[in-house]
Amino acid sequence: MAFLRQVFSLLISVLVIVFSSEYVACQGANSSSSTIEVLLEVKQSFEDPRNVLKDWSKNNPNSCFWRGVSCARNPANGSFQVVSLNLSDSSLGGTISPSLGLLHDLLQLDLSSNQLSGPIPTTLSNLSSLESLLLFSNQLSGPIPPEIGTLINLQILKIGDNIGLTGPIPDSFGNLQNLVILGLASCSLSGHIPAELGKLTQLQYLILQDNQLDGLIPAELGNCSSLVLFTAAVNSLNGSIPTELGSLQNLQTLNLANNTLSGEIPSFGEMNQLVYLNLLGNKLEGGIPKSLTNLQNLETLDLSANKLTGGIPTEFGSMGLINYLVLSSNNLSGVIPKEICSNTTNLEHLMLAENKLFG
């Protein structure tokens, strides 16, 4: 009987401890008044036609449970801090509040796919812990703040599909050495591609297409050894394609279509992982290099609408995975190699029109 009393007493003690712990956790989850004030300032800058932020209210003091807000406990003092704000695809209009820069513990900020307008606040550079910044598919305007380049923990930066964003790509982006994804497509960015981007050895996705960029493709991009995808199509880039790009052994997609690139196609012999190569709509000259036929993982090759001369290498017949081969609208001549049709078993699209080919 005494043993049972001891067990019962121990059980009561455990329950008290568990209840106390849960009480502390629940109490700790209550947001500080300063955090609530900041979030309410952020809310004031939005236009919210669907009333998706109806629970953002002083009458609901636990902001960690507000829509789009995620919190984490600070192990140092046990308090809860806002670490993520995700209001993507919420039909929000208005502007991005500079007060967001006061949420110093923020790791992720996602305001993508809304109708937000106005500039990107420079105060976002105060978010020194930020790892992901997603502002794409809005109506933002003005230049990209160079101060964003101080966010050295940033891994994902996607601010494309904002047609009103103008000016250059900041050189300071070369300081974002943890960056994995840089998405700047479909804006109105101008100027050169910064050579400083060549310092981003962790970068896997560089998406610059559909802007107004001009000048040369920096040879320094050949140092982006982790690059998997590089697209700068539909710009006004000129000069030759740097041979240094050929050292990007992890690259799977290279799209430089619809620019004004000139010179000869360089050797891409070390791009063993390349699956997609699109150089259409440029001013490339010379012959089709036989080294392209060493790209045995290549599935799509589009060299159309250039000024290429010479014949089609018979070695194309050894490219077993090629599915889409477009060489039309050039100055190619000679016999069409029969090996292309007899040996390339995956070939479904072959376009050779507007050349001087026969056979």
C-alpha positions in Angstrom: 0.0 0.0 0.0 2.9 2.3 0.9 4.4 1.5 -2.5 1.2 2.5 -4.3 1.0 5.8 -2.3 4.6 6.6 -3.5 3.7 5.8 -7.1 0.6 8.0 -6.8 2.6 10.8 -5.3 5.2 10.6 -8.0 2.5 10.6 -10.7 1.0 13.7 -9.3 4.4 15.4 -9.2 5.0 14.5 -12.9 1.6 15.9 -13.9 2.3 19.1 -12.0 5.6 19.5 -13.9 4.0 18.8 -17.3 1.1 21.1 -16.6 3.5 23.9 -15.5 5.6 23.4 -18.6 2.6 23.6 -20.9 1.5 26.7 -19.0 4.8 28.4 -19.5 4.8 27.5 -23.2 1.3 28.9 -23.7 2.1 32.0 -21.8 5.3 32.5 -23.7 3.5 32.3 -27.0 1.8 35.5 -26.2 3.3 38.2 -28.4 5.1 41.2 -27.1 3.2 44.5 -27.6 6.0 45.8 -29.7 5.7 42.9 -32.2 2.0 43.4 -32.4 2.4 47.1 -33.1 4.9 46.4 -35.9 2.6 43.8 -37.5 -0.3 46.2 -37.3 1.8 48.9 -39.0 2.6 46.4 -41.7 -1.1 45.6 -42.1 -1.9 49.4 -42.5 0.2 49.5 -45.6 -1.8 46.8 -47.3 -5.1 46.9 -49.1 -7.0 43.8 -48.2 -10.2 43.4 -50.3 -10.8 39.8 -49.2 -10.2 40.7 -45.5 -7.7 37.8 -45.2 -6.0 39.7 -42.3 -9.1 40.0 -40.2 -7.4 38.2 -37.3 -4.6 40.7 -37.3 -6.1 42.7 -34.4 -5.2 44.0 -30.9 -8.2 42.0 -29.8 -6.3 38.9 -30.7 -3.1 39.3 -28.8 -1.4 36.1 -29.8 0.1 37.2 -33.2 1.9 33.9 -33.5 -1.5 32.5 -34.6 -2.3 35.3 -37.0 -2.7 34.3 -40.7 0.7 33.9 -42.3 2.7 34.4 -39.1 5.0 31.7 -37.8 6.9 31.9 -34.5 9.7 30.1 -32.8 10.9 30.1 -29.2 14.1 31.9 -28.5 16.2 29.4 -26.5 18.0 32.3 -24.7 15.0 33.8 -22.9 12.1 31.5 -23.8 10.2 34.2 -25.7 8.5 33.6 -29.0 9.6 35.5 -32.0 8.2 36.0 -35.5 10.5 34.0 -37.9 8.3 33.7 -41.0 5.7 35.8 -42.7 3.9 34.2 -45.6 1.1 36.2 -47.2 1.6 34.9 -50.8 -1.4 34.8 -53.1 -3.6 36.8 -50.8 -5.0 39.4 -53.2 -3.2 42.1 -51.2 -2.7 45.5 -52.7 -1.1 48.6 -51.3 2.6 48.8 -50.5 5.3 47.0 -48.6 5.7 48.7 -45.2 9.2 49.8 -44.2 8.2 48.5 -40.7 8.9 45.0 -41.8 12.6 45.9 -41.2 11.8 45.9 -37.5 11.1 42.1 -37.4 14.8 41.4 -36.8 14.3 37.6 -36.3 12.6 37.0 -39.6 14.0 34.1 -41.6 11.4 33.9 -44.4 9.4 36.7 -46.0 6.9 35.8 -48.8 4.7 38.4 -50.3 4.7 36.9 -53.8 1.7 36.7 -56.1 -0.2 39.8 -54.9 -0.9 43.3 -56.4 1.6 45.2 -54.2 3.0 48.3 -55.8 5.6 51.0 -54.9 9.3 50.4 -54.1 11.1 47.7 -52.3 11.9 49.2 -48.8 15.5 49.7 -48.1 14.7 48.8 -44.5 14.5 45.1 -45.5 18.3 45.2 -45.3 17.8 45.2 -41.5 16.6 41.6 -41.6 20.1 40.2 -41.1 18.9 36.7 -40.4 16.7 36.5 -43.6 17.2 33.3 -45.6 14.4 33.7 -48.2 12.9 36.8 -49.7 10.0 36.2 -52.2 8.5 39.3 -53.7 7.8 38.0 -57.3 4.6 38.5 -59.3 3.6 41.9 -57.9 3.5 45.4 -59.3 6.6 46.7 -57.6 8.5 49.6 -59.1 11.7 51.6 -58.9 15.3 50.3 -58.5 16.3 47.2 -56.5 17.9 48.6 -53.3 21.7 47.8 -53.3 21.3 47.4 -49.5 19.7 43.9 -50.1 23.3 42.8 -50.9 24.1 43.0 -47.1 21.7 40.1 -46.3 24.6 37.6 -46.3 22.4 34.7 -45.0 20.0 35.0 -47.9 19.7 31.7 -49.9 16.6 32.5 -52.0 16.0 35.9 -53.6 13.1 35.9 -56.1 11.7 39.4 -57.1 11.0 38.8 -60.8 7.7 39.4 -62.6 7.6 43.0 -61.4 7.5 44.9 -64.7 8.1 48.2 -62.9 11.4 47.3 -61.4 14.1 49.3 -63.2 17.7 50.2 -63.0 20.7 47.8 -62.7 21.2 44.6 -60.9 23.1 45.7 -57.8 26.8 44.8 -57.8 26.4 44.2 -54.1 24.5 40.9 -54.9 28.0 39.5 -55.3 28.2 39.5 -51.5 25.3 37.1 -51.1 27.7 34.1 -51.0 25.0 31.7 -49.5 22.6 32.5 -52.4 21.2 29.4 -54.2 18.4 31.0 -56.3 18.5 34.5 -57.9 15.3 35.1 -59.8 15.0 38.5 -61.6 13.1 37.6 -64.7 10.4 39.7 -66.4 11.2 43.1 -65.0 12.6 46.2 -66.7 16.1 45.9 -65.4 18.9 47.5 -67.5 22.6 47.8 -67.6 25.2 45.0 -67.4 25.1 41.6 -65.7 27.5 42.3 -62.7 30.8 40.4 -62.9 30.5 40.2 -59.1 27.9 37.5 -59.5 30.8 35.2 -60.4 31.6 35.1 -56.6 28.4 33.1 -55.9 29.8 29.6 -55.8 26.7 28.2 -54.2 24.4 29.7 -56.8 22.3 27.0 -58.7 19.6 29.1 -60.5 20.4 32.4 -62.2 17.2 33.6 -63.9 17.6 37.0 -65.7 15.4 36.5 -68.8 13.0 39.1 -70.3 14.7 42.3 -69.1 16.6 45.1 -70.9 20.1 44.0 -69.9 22.9 44.8 -72.3 26.6 44.5 -72.6 28.7 41.3 -72.3 28.0 38.1 -70.5 30.7 38.2 -67.7 33.4 35.5 -68.0 33.4 35.4 -64.2 30.1 33.5 -64.3 32.3 30.5 -65.2 33.2 30.5 -61.5 29.7 29.7 -60.4 30.5 26.1 -60.1 27.2 25.0 -58.6 25.1 26.5 -61.4 22.3 24.2 -62.7 20.3 26.7 -64.7 21.3 30.0 -66.4 18.8 31.9 -68.5 19.3 35.4 -69.8 17.1 35.1 -72.9 15.2 38.1 -74.3 17.6 40.8 -73.4 20.0 42.9 -75.5 23.3 41.1 -74.5 26.0 41.4 -77.1 29.6 40.2 -77.7 30.6 36.6 -77.7 29.6 33.8 -75.4 32.4 33.4 -72.9 34.4 30.2 -73.2 34.5 30.1 -69.4 30.9 29.0 -69.3 32.1 25.7 -70.8 33.6 24.8 -67.4 30.1 24.7 -65.7 30.0 20.9 -65.2 26.7 21.0 -63.3 24.8 23.1 -65.7 21.7 21.5 -67.1 19.9 24.5 -68.8 21.5 27.3 -70.8 19.1 29.7 -72.5 20.6 32.8 -74.2 18.0 33.1 -76.9 16.9 36.3 -78.5 19.9 38.6 -77.7 22.4 40.0 -80.1 25.3 37.7 -79.3 27.9 37.4 -82.0 31.1 35.4 -82.8 31.4 31.6 -82.9 29.7 29.1 -80.6 32.3 28.1 -78.0 33.1 24.6 -77.0 30.8 23.3 -74.3 32.7 20.1 -73.9 32.8 20.0 -70.1 29.0 20.5 -69.7 28.4 16.8 -69.3 25.0 17.4 -67.5 23.6 19.8 -70.1 20.1 18.9 -71.2 18.8 22.1 -72.7 20.8 24.5 -74.9 19.0 27.4 -76.6 20.9 30.0 -78.6 18.2 31.0 -81.1 17.7 34.5 -82.4 21.3 35.8 -82.1 24.0 36.8 -84.6 26.3 33.8 -84.1 28.6 32.9 -87.0 30.9 30.2 -88.1 30.2 26.4 -88.1 28.4 24.2 -85.7 31.2 22.9 -83.4 31.5 19.1 -83.4 32.2 19.4 -79.6 28.4 19.9 -79.2 28.0 16.2 -80.1 29.9 15.3 -77.0 27.0 16.5 -74.8 25.4 13.1 -74.6 22.7 14.2 -72.1 21.5 16.9 -74.4 17.7 16.6 -75.3 17.0 20.1 -76.7 19.3 22.0 -79.1 18.1 25.2 -80.8 20.5 27.2 -82.9 18.0 28.7 -85.3 17.8 32.2 -86.6 21.6 32.9 -86.5 24.2 33.2 -89.2 25.8 29.8 -89.0 27.6 28.4 -92.0 29.0 25.0 -93.1 27.5 21.6 -92.8 25.7 19.7 -90.1 28.2 17.4 -88.3 27.4 13.8 -88.9 28.3 13.2 -85.3 24.8 14.5 -84.4 23.7 10.9 -85.2 25.5 9.7 -82.0 23.4 11.9 -79.7 21.1 9.2 -78.4 18.9 11.5 -76.2 18.4 14.4 -78.5 14.7 15.0 -78.9 14.4 18.6 -80.3 16.9 19.7 -82.9 16.3 23.1 -84.5 18.8 24.5 -87.0 16.5 26.5 -89.3 17.1 30.0 -90.6 20.8 29.9 -90.9 23.3 29.7 -93.8 24.0 26.0 -93.5 24.8 24.1 -96.6 25.6 20.6 -97.9 24.0 17.2 -97.4 21.7 16.4 -94.5 23.5 13.6 -92.7 21.4 10.4 -92.8 22.8 9.4 -89.4 20.6 12.1 -87.8 17.4 10.2 -88.6 18.8 6.6 -88.5 20.7 6.7 -85.2 18.9 9.3 -83.0 16.1 7.1 -81.8 14.6 9.8 -79.5 14.4 12.5 -82.1 10.9 13.9 -82.6 11.4 17.4 -83.8 13.9 18.2 -86.6 13.7 21.6 -88.2 16.1 22.6 -90.9 14.2 25.0 -93.1 15.6 28.2 -94.6 19.1 26.9 -95.2 20.9 25.6 -98.3 20.7 22.0 -97.3 19.8 19.1 -99.5 19.4 15.3 -99.4 
